Amino acid sequence: MAAASPAVPSADADPLRHLKRNGHETASGAFGTGGFGAVAEAAARFFGTPGYILGQTVVVAAWVAINTGALLNLVHFDRYPYILLNLAFSLQAAYAAPLILLAQTRQAERDKAHAEADAQHREEIAQQQLERAAEIKKLLDLNTELTQKVDRLTAEIHGTICRPPGN
């Protein structure tokens, strides 16, 4: 019985095994694979969610309502033109922009590592296919040679058996 080809992955093989084998599961940039970089990525992901936008809209609406006196007659700690609210938005932007850029940089590093691993994997597959093609060519040449030998032997046997009597 022929042994299975090592180039053919088993049915339960991880389709992303080439990424793990080459150590490209995570990026390891300026902020490493965890800690601050991970928190920055989580914050950047949160900034893009509908929950964040809705929550911010509710907070701003409440801020404006409280400070314009539209909601009962509460304390007005930031009257129009809402300088504290503007300062809060500026502070938020000052932190959000670098966090988002950091998250994008880390994602770009991961994408680059995955692209390099994919390219290496494709090269390995191409090399395996070339090796298989060479093996197949050798087998075809051997098959052709054997077919020619069988043809010669068949002609020789036929000549011997079908020889007219007395020759």
C-alpha positions as CSV (number, residue, x, y, z in Angstrom):
1,M,0.0,0.0,0.0
2,A,1.4,3.4,-1.0
3,A,2.1,5.9,1.8
4,A,0.2,9.2,1.8
5,S,2.0,12.1,0.3
6,P,3.4,14.4,3.0
7,A,2.5,17.4,0.8
8,V,-1.2,16.6,1.1
9,P,-2.6,18.0,4.4
10,S,-4.9,15.8,6.4
11,A,-8.6,16.4,6.6
12,D,-8.3,17.8,10.2
13,A,-5.4,20.1,9.5
14,D,-5.8,23.7,10.4
15,P,-6.2,25.8,7.2
16,L,-4.2,28.6,8.8
17,R,-1.4,26.4,10.0
18,H,1.2,28.2,7.8
19,L,0.5,31.4,9.8
20,K,1.1,29.7,13.2
21,R,4.1,27.7,12.0
22,N,5.8,31.0,10.9
23,G,4.8,32.9,14.1
24,H,2.5,35.4,12.4
25,E,-0.5,35.0,14.6
26,T,0.0,38.4,16.2
27,A,1.9,41.6,15.5
28,S,4.7,42.6,17.7
29,G,5.3,46.3,17.0
30,A,6.3,49.1,19.2
31,F,3.7,48.2,21.8
32,G,4.1,44.5,21.7
33,T,1.4,41.9,21.5
34,G,-0.6,42.8,24.6
35,G,-1.0,45.5,27.2
36,F,-1.3,49.0,26.0
37,G,-1.6,48.1,22.4
38,A,-4.4,45.7,23.1
39,V,-6.3,48.3,25.1
40,A,-5.8,50.9,22.4
41,E,-7.2,48.5,19.8
42,A,-10.2,47.7,22.0
43,A,-10.8,51.5,22.5
44,A,-10.5,52.1,18.8
45,R,-13.0,49.4,18.1
46,F,-15.4,50.8,20.7
47,F,-15.2,54.3,19.1
48,G,-16.7,52.9,15.9
49,T,-19.7,51.2,17.5
50,P,-23.3,52.3,17.3
51,G,-23.5,52.0,21.1
52,Y,-20.7,54.6,21.5
53,I,-22.3,57.0,19.0
54,L,-25.7,56.6,20.6
55,G,-24.2,57.0,24.1
56,Q,-22.3,60.1,23.1
57,T,-25.4,61.6,21.5
58,V,-27.4,61.0,24.7
59,V,-24.7,62.6,26.9
60,V,-24.4,65.7,24.6
61,A,-28.2,66.1,24.4
62,A,-28.4,65.8,28.3
63,W,-25.5,68.3,28.6
64,V,-27.1,70.8,26.3
65,A,-30.6,70.3,27.9
66,I,-29.2,70.8,31.5
67,N,-27.2,73.8,30.6
68,T,-29.8,75.6,28.6
69,G,-32.4,75.3,31.3
70,A,-34.7,73.2,29.1
71,L,-34.7,70.4,31.6
72,L,-36.2,71.9,34.8
73,N,-34.2,74.7,36.3
74,L,-31.1,72.7,37.2
75,V,-27.5,74.0,37.8
76,H,-26.0,75.6,34.7
77,F,-22.3,74.6,34.8
78,D,-21.5,75.2,31.1
79,R,-23.6,77.9,29.6
80,Y,-23.8,78.5,25.8
81,P,-21.4,78.3,23.8
82,Y,-20.6,75.2,25.9
83,I,-16.9,75.7,26.4
84,L,-16.5,72.7,28.7
85,L,-18.3,70.5,26.2
86,N,-16.0,71.7,23.5
87,L,-13.0,71.1,25.8
88,A,-14.3,67.5,26.5
89,F,-14.6,66.9,22.7
90,S,-11.1,68.2,22.1
91,L,-9.7,66.0,24.9
92,Q,-11.6,63.0,23.5
93,A,-10.2,63.7,20.0
94,A,-6.7,64.2,21.4
95,Y,-6.8,60.6,22.8
96,A,-9.0,58.9,20.2
97,A,-6.9,59.8,17.2
98,P,-3.6,58.4,18.4
99,L,-5.4,55.3,19.7
100,I,-7.1,54.7,16.4
101,L,-3.8,55.3,14.6
102,L,-2.1,52.8,16.9
103,A,-4.8,50.2,16.3
104,Q,-4.4,50.7,12.5
105,T,-0.6,50.4,12.7
106,R,-0.9,47.1,14.7
107,Q,-3.5,45.8,12.2
108,A,-1.3,46.8,9.3
109,E,1.6,44.9,10.9
110,R,-0.6,41.8,11.3
111,D,-1.8,42.1,7.7
112,K,1.8,42.4,6.5
113,A,2.9,39.4,8.5
114,H,-0.1,37.4,7.2
115,A,0.6,38.4,3.6
116,E,4.3,37.3,4.0
117,A,3.2,34.0,5.5
118,D,0.7,33.5,2.7
119,A,3.3,34.3,0.1
120,Q,5.7,31.8,1.7
121,H,2.9,29.2,1.9
122,R,2.1,29.8,-1.8
123,E,5.8,29.3,-2.7
124,E,5.9,26.1,-0.8
125,I,2.8,24.8,-2.6
126,A,4.3,25.8,-6.0
127,Q,7.5,24.0,-5.1
128,Q,5.6,20.9,-4.1
129,Q,3.7,21.1,-7.4
130,L,6.9,21.3,-9.3
131,E,8.3,18.3,-7.5
132,R,5.1,16.4,-8.2
133,A,5.2,17.3,-11.8
134,A,8.8,16.0,-12.1
135,E,7.7,12.8,-10.4
136,I,4.8,12.4,-12.8
137,K,7.1,13.1,-15.8
138,K,9.5,10.3,-14.5
139,L,6.5,7.9,-14.1
140,L,5.2,8.8,-17.6
141,D,8.7,8.2,-19.1
142,L,9.0,4.9,-17.3
143,N,5.5,4.0,-18.4
144,T,6.4,4.8,-22.0
145,E,9.5,2.8,-21.8
146,L,7.6,-0.2,-20.4
147,T,4.9,0.2,-23.0
148,Q,7.6,0.1,-25.7
149,K,9.2,-3.0,-24.2
150,V,5.7,-4.7,-24.0
151,D,5.1,-3.8,-27.6
152,R,8.5,-5.3,-28.7
153,L,7.9,-8.4,-26.7
154,T,4.4,-8.8,-28.1
155,A,5.7,-8.4,-31.6
156,E,8.4,-10.9,-30.9
157,I,6.0,-13.4,-29.4
158,H,3.6,-12.9,-32.2
159,G,6.4,-13.4,-34.8
160,T,7.4,-16.6,-33.0
161,I,3.9,-18.0,-32.6
162,C,2.6,-16.9,-36.0
163,R,5.6,-18.0,-38.0
164,P,4.7,-20.1,-41.0
165,P,5.5,-23.8,-40.5
166,G,8.9,-24.9,-41.6
167,N,10.7,-21.6,-41.1
